[in-house]
Amino acid sequence: MWQLDSSTLITVITVLASSIGIVIGAIVPAVMEGIAVQKALDGITRQPEAANDLRTTLLISMALLESTAIYVLLVILVLLFANPLLERFF
Amino acid sequence: MEAVIPTVVFYLFGLPITDTMISTWVMMGLIILVAFLIKKFKPTLGEMIVEMIYSIVSSVMPEDSDLSKYLPFLGTLAIFLVIGNIFSIFPMMVSPTANLNTTAALAILVFFAVHFYGIRDKGLIGYLKDFANPIFMLPMEIIGQISRTLSLAVRLFGNILSTDLIVAIVFSLIPFLVPLPLIALGMLTGILQAYIFIVLASLYVGSAIEVEAMEQERRQLKNEASRSV
């Protein structure tokens, strides 16, 4: 095995962690949003006159759910483009 | 890196002027020009836009509240966001909201507007009394105020930046016809995010002025109960 110097090691680990993190951070909110849409559609088919109220509530809650995925994306953008660890240790 | 951190175009009296600022100036000029043109040549279109914003805001504000006091602020936000979120479709321009500084400024505006409207409606003492009704909820309320301002800023920024980044990446791979559906998706996301920002802002304003009505109801109930006893 060849010897990695530590900044290369940190970069490699950062890229790996970012990939795994964005995958998890994309899957979980997507599944949860799917559940929310499913329930809202159930409600609309059962009671079509409540569609307008349900749509507003659904959009707001989807935005709130979506923001967790956006937080993951932001953390990963910081890790990839402006990595604080590389500057701190080297 | 160039997509995340805005590039400085030139220096004006020692102040760095970024491409975001230039896009915002162009957008402001465009909005003012189009507003004058609409007012002069097609006033019915202007009425239609205002009524659309009114119906969005009134769907989440409390009933029987006078919306004309809050509509100037929320409507300005709506017009700015709808055009600002899709502004990167114009050549040489970037979306002003793909920069954290713009969205943080908008979120802080909403934060101060909520308290301003609350204090204007109820007076300082009444607003502070209603702010945390059982007093032990005060820390939760303060954390909620800070975190919703933060999430308002970061959500808009992240959504607009991520769609712009996807378009840029695909454009660098295949620059012909293939990015078009992604640009359409970005426009859809931008308009949806503008809608969500407006709905959340009016929800917060509504929650700052609404407690009065609940409190009034409770006081009425209390009066009736004491009278019946």
Interface residues (C-beta under 8 A of the other chain):
Chain A: N52 T56 L59 I60 A63 L64 E66 S67 I70 Y71 L73 L74 L77 F81 A82
Chain B: M1 V4 I5 S59 V60 S151 V154 R155 F157 G158 N159 L161 S162 L192 Q193 Y195 I196 V199 L200 L203
